[in-house]
Amino acid sequence: MPLGKMRHRINIQTIGRTTDNMGGNATSYSTTVTVWGMVEPVVGNEKVEGQQIESRQRFKFTLRYNSNLTTDDRLNYDSTDFRILSIVKKYDIDKYQVVIAEKGVAT
């Protein structure tokens, strides 16, 4: 993969859970690592649900392989959060991975 295409700064964020004063759980995300990657829009759609228009757009992120990345994590690119839907090794080697993530969905 030409390195010039891996020009986007992407934050990998992991979820943290804490117990609040009422015995419930509070969750928050924190950036664990910032990496270079390639970002490509894949598909987008809109639908009406509960008399509101809901917009979703999927993106393909190509990153260097990171064995710690899971679908519980999320990506942050250009100040926007993306929910990870799938992670697949590219070329079946541990050099790159393709992450399909969705924008416009609560995480």
Order of alpha helices (4+ residues) and beta strands (2+ residues): beta-beta-beta-beta-beta-beta
